[in-house]
Amino acid sequence: MRFMILALALVSQLTLSQNLQDVIYKKDGSILRGSLIEQDFENGRYKIQLTGGSVFSVTKEDIEKITKEAPTGSTNNAGVNINIENNPTINQTPVIEQNTSNQPNPYIAAYLARNKIVPFNHVIMVGYMGQTIVNGDDNGVRYNGLTIAYQYNFTKHLALHSDFTNATYSGEVIDGETYETYGTGAEDNTMRSIEVSGQLSTNNYRGMQFYTGLGMFSENYDTNYGSESVKGTAFTLGMGYSWKTVQTHLRVGLKESSDYADDFSGTKINLQVGFNF
């Protein structure tokens, strides 16, 4: 009699194990149900094929636990926990089937991870700039040229921004008006600038952005009279809008330096297009 009971128990356990499905509980609350088709214990990566045929790859860091459970809707809630460390040991521990009706769809969770939870950190920008260096009477010079910038987003609100400018002399500023100069050789004057600043923003990721920055700049001028270097502080105000892969910006920078002539300061305006990655 005892032998028959033991045999029936073994057959029951064998049947149950054949009907169980693999279930991955992720730390973000999503649940993946199907069949594990790859378990890379060395690199901590798992691949599961869902009932509909889709295949998801999940790292160990994103997994809360892996179990074998009866399919959703089954009256048998028994299952086994699978150890996700560097060995495939199976712990025979009963688990309670969770109600998945309120759990996020894995496809939606993956979409949110790509577009919201995992933001981009790098931005490459190109643009056109105009810089005027004038005194208190609005007399001075103006340069126009191209900029190439790189921005690293530490968080949604904090970033490091740097840009390189290559510009040429575009005219003399008299009482705030720019007048082109020909025949004096001044049109061959050039200016190169490097600027690095910390940036505080309402939003460094997708959507509308308003920000301010404070940093240092270094400029080098090649003129008819020789070369001159200028170093100082830079203050930036800007606004922009970012889509998934592209963003656009309007930046206004104020430059102060003891290397400028008396009462002179610089104002720089950039129009830039950025690419997120």
C-alpha positions as CSV (number, residue, x, y, z in Angstrom):
1,M,0.0,0.0,0.0
2,R,2.8,2.4,0.9
3,F,4.6,1.6,-2.3
4,M,1.5,2.5,-4.3
5,I,1.1,5.8,-2.5
6,L,4.8,6.6,-3.1
7,A,4.5,5.7,-6.8
8,L,1.4,7.9,-7.2
9,A,3.3,10.8,-5.5
10,L,6.2,10.4,-7.9
11,V,4.0,10.3,-10.9
12,S,2.1,13.4,-9.7
13,Q,5.4,15.3,-9.2
14,L,6.7,14.2,-12.7
15,T,3.4,15.3,-14.3
16,L,3.5,18.7,-12.5
17,S,7.2,19.4,-13.5
18,Q,6.3,18.7,-17.1
19,N,3.4,21.2,-17.1
20,L,5.3,24.0,-15.3
21,Q,6.5,27.0,-17.2
22,D,9.5,29.3,-16.5
23,V,8.6,32.6,-14.9
24,I,11.0,35.6,-14.5
25,Y,10.0,38.2,-11.9
26,K,11.9,41.5,-12.8
27,K,12.7,44.2,-10.2
28,D,10.7,46.7,-12.2
29,G,7.6,44.7,-11.4
30,S,7.1,43.0,-14.8
31,I,6.7,39.3,-15.2
32,L,7.9,37.2,-18.2
33,R,6.3,33.7,-18.6
34,G,7.5,31.1,-21.1
35,S,10.5,28.8,-21.6
36,L,14.1,29.6,-20.7
37,I,16.1,28.9,-23.9
38,E,19.5,30.2,-22.7
39,Q,21.1,30.5,-19.3
40,D,24.5,32.1,-19.4
41,F,25.6,31.8,-15.8
42,E,29.1,33.2,-16.4
43,N,27.8,36.5,-17.8
44,G,24.6,36.5,-15.8
45,R,22.2,36.7,-18.8
46,Y,19.0,34.7,-19.5
47,K,16.8,34.4,-22.6
48,I,13.2,33.5,-22.3
49,Q,10.8,32.7,-25.1
50,L,7.2,33.8,-24.3
51,T,4.1,31.8,-25.1
52,G,3.5,34.0,-28.2
53,G,7.0,33.3,-29.5
54,S,8.7,36.6,-28.6
55,V,12.2,36.3,-27.1
56,F,13.5,38.6,-24.3
57,S,17.1,38.8,-22.9
58,V,17.4,39.7,-19.2
59,T,20.4,40.3,-17.1
60,K,20.8,38.9,-13.6
61,E,20.9,42.5,-12.1
62,D,17.3,43.1,-13.4
63,I,15.9,39.8,-12.0
64,E,14.1,39.5,-8.6
65,K,13.7,35.8,-9.0
66,I,13.1,32.9,-11.5
67,T,10.6,30.2,-10.7
68,K,8.8,27.3,-12.4
69,E,5.1,27.6,-12.0
70,A,1.9,26.2,-13.3
71,P,0.5,28.3,-16.2
72,T,-1.7,31.3,-15.3
73,G,-5.2,30.2,-14.4
74,S,-4.1,26.8,-13.1
75,T,-5.6,25.7,-9.8
76,N,-2.2,24.2,-8.8
77,N,-0.1,27.0,-7.3
78,A,3.0,24.9,-6.5
79,G,6.3,25.7,-8.1
80,V,10.0,25.8,-7.7
81,N,12.5,28.6,-7.2
82,I,15.5,28.7,-9.5
83,N,18.9,29.9,-8.2
84,I,20.2,32.6,-10.5
85,E,23.8,32.6,-9.1
86,N,26.6,30.9,-11.1
87,N,25.1,27.4,-10.8
88,P,21.8,25.8,-12.0
89,T,20.7,24.4,-8.7
90,I,17.0,24.1,-8.3
91,N,15.5,24.6,-4.8
92,Q,12.3,22.7,-4.3
93,T,10.4,25.4,-2.5
94,P,6.6,25.9,-2.9
95,V,5.6,29.4,-4.0
96,I,2.3,31.1,-4.1
97,E,1.0,32.0,-7.6
98,Q,0.7,35.8,-7.9
99,N,-2.2,37.6,-9.4
100,T,-0.8,39.0,-12.6
101,S,-3.9,40.9,-13.7
102,N,-2.4,44.1,-12.3
103,Q,1.2,43.5,-13.4
104,P,2.6,45.6,-16.3
105,N,2.6,44.0,-19.7
106,P,6.2,43.0,-20.6
107,Y,6.0,44.8,-23.9
108,I,5.0,48.0,-22.2
109,A,7.7,47.6,-19.6
110,A,10.3,47.1,-22.3
111,Y,9.0,50.3,-24.1
112,L,9.2,52.3,-20.9
113,A,12.7,51.0,-20.3
114,R,13.9,52.1,-23.7
115,N,12.2,55.5,-23.7
116,K,11.8,56.6,-20.1
117,I,13.7,54.6,-17.5
118,V,17.0,54.4,-19.5
119,P,17.8,58.0,-20.6
120,F,20.5,59.0,-23.0
121,N,23.7,60.4,-21.5
122,H,25.6,61.8,-24.6
123,V,24.7,64.6,-26.9
124,I,26.8,65.9,-29.9
125,M,25.8,69.4,-31.2
126,V,26.7,71.5,-34.2
127,G,25.6,75.0,-34.9
128,Y,26.2,78.6,-36.0
129,M,27.3,81.3,-33.6
130,G,27.8,85.1,-33.5
131,Q,30.0,86.8,-30.9
132,T,30.4,90.5,-30.2
133,I,33.1,92.0,-28.0
134,V,32.2,95.6,-27.1
135,N,32.8,98.2,-24.5
136,G,30.2,100.2,-22.5
137,D,29.5,102.4,-25.5
138,D,28.7,99.4,-27.7
139,N,31.8,99.8,-29.8
140,G,33.9,96.8,-30.7
141,V,34.1,93.8,-33.1
142,R,32.0,90.9,-34.2
143,Y,32.9,87.3,-35.2
144,N,30.7,84.7,-36.8
145,G,31.4,81.0,-37.2
146,L,30.6,77.3,-36.5
147,T,30.5,75.5,-33.2
148,I,30.8,71.8,-32.3
149,A,29.7,70.8,-28.8
150,Y,29.6,67.7,-26.6
151,Q,27.3,67.3,-23.5
152,Y,27.3,64.6,-20.9
153,N,24.2,64.2,-18.8
154,F,24.9,63.0,-15.3
155,T,21.3,63.2,-14.3
156,K,18.0,64.8,-15.6
157,H,19.1,68.1,-14.1
158,L,23.0,68.1,-14.1
159,A,25.3,68.0,-17.2
160,L,28.8,68.9,-18.3
161,H,28.8,71.0,-21.5
162,S,31.8,71.8,-23.7
163,D,32.1,73.4,-27.1
164,F,34.7,74.4,-29.7
165,T,34.3,77.5,-31.9
166,N,36.0,78.4,-35.1
167,A,35.0,82.0,-36.3
168,T,36.1,84.7,-38.6
169,Y,35.9,88.5,-38.3
170,S,32.6,89.8,-39.7
171,G,32.8,93.5,-39.0
172,E,33.3,96.5,-36.7
173,V,30.6,97.3,-34.2
174,I,29.9,101.1,-33.8
175,D,27.1,102.2,-31.4
176,G,25.7,98.7,-31.5
177,E,25.6,98.4,-35.3
178,T,27.8,96.1,-37.2
179,Y,29.7,97.4,-40.3
180,E,31.6,95.2,-42.7
181,T,35.2,96.1,-43.3
182,Y,36.9,95.5,-46.6
183,G,40.4,96.2,-47.8
184,T,42.1,96.5,-44.4
185,G,43.0,92.9,-44.0
186,A,40.7,92.6,-40.9
187,E,38.4,90.3,-42.8
188,D,41.2,87.6,-42.5
189,N,41.2,87.8,-38.7
190,T,40.1,84.5,-37.0
191,M,39.1,83.5,-33.5
192,R,39.1,80.0,-31.9
193,S,37.5,79.3,-28.6
194,I,37.1,76.4,-26.2
195,E,34.5,76.6,-23.4
196,V,33.7,74.1,-20.6
197,S,30.9,74.6,-18.1
198,G,28.6,72.9,-15.6
199,Q,24.9,73.1,-16.5
200,L,21.8,73.0,-14.4
201,S,18.6,72.3,-16.3
202,T,14.9,71.7,-15.8
203,N,15.2,68.6,-18.0
204,N,18.3,67.2,-19.8
205,Y,16.2,64.4,-21.4
206,R,13.2,64.4,-23.7
207,G,10.9,67.4,-23.9
208,M,11.3,71.2,-23.2
209,Q,14.5,72.4,-21.6
210,F,15.5,75.6,-19.8
211,Y,19.0,75.8,-18.3
212,T,21.9,77.8,-17.0
213,G,25.6,77.2,-17.0
214,L,28.8,78.5,-15.4
215,G,32.3,77.7,-16.6
216,M,35.6,78.8,-18.1
217,F,36.6,79.7,-21.7
218,S,39.8,80.2,-23.6
219,E,40.0,82.2,-26.9
220,N,42.8,82.7,-29.3
221,Y,42.8,85.6,-31.9
222,D,44.9,85.7,-35.0
223,T,44.9,89.3,-36.3
224,N,47.0,91.7,-38.4
225,Y,48.8,92.7,-35.2
226,G,49.7,89.1,-34.2
227,S,48.1,86.5,-31.9
228,E,46.4,87.1,-28.6
229,S,45.0,84.7,-26.0
230,V,42.1,85.5,-23.7
231,K,40.9,83.4,-20.7
232,G,38.0,84.1,-18.4
233,T,34.6,83.0,-17.0
234,A,31.5,82.2,-19.1
235,F,27.8,82.4,-18.0
236,T,25.2,80.7,-20.2
237,L,21.4,80.9,-20.4
238,G,19.5,78.7,-22.9
239,M,16.4,76.9,-23.9
240,G,15.7,73.9,-26.2
241,Y,13.6,70.9,-27.1
242,S,14.7,67.3,-27.3
243,W,13.0,64.5,-29.2
244,K,14.0,60.9,-29.0
245,T,17.2,61.3,-31.1
246,V,17.4,65.0,-32.0
247,Q,17.3,68.2,-30.1
248,T,17.6,71.9,-30.9
249,H,18.9,74.8,-28.8
250,L,19.2,78.6,-28.5
251,R,22.1,79.5,-26.2
252,V,23.2,83.0,-25.0
253,G,26.6,83.3,-23.4
254,L,28.2,86.2,-21.5
255,K,32.0,86.3,-21.2
256,E,34.1,88.3,-18.8
257,S,37.9,88.4,-18.7
258,S,40.7,90.6,-17.4
259,D,42.5,89.9,-20.7
260,Y,40.0,92.0,-22.6
261,A,40.6,95.7,-23.1
262,D,39.1,98.0,-20.4
263,D,35.3,97.8,-20.1
264,F,35.1,95.2,-22.8
265,S,33.0,92.0,-22.5
266,G,31.8,89.3,-24.9
267,T,28.3,88.1,-25.8
268,K,27.9,84.9,-27.7
269,I,24.7,83.5,-29.3
270,N,24.4,79.9,-30.6
271,L,21.8,78.1,-32.7
272,Q,22.5,74.4,-32.3
273,V,21.2,71.0,-33.4
274,G,22.0,68.0,-31.2
275,F,22.0,64.2,-31.7
276,N,21.3,62.0,-28.6
277,F,22.9,58.6,-28.0
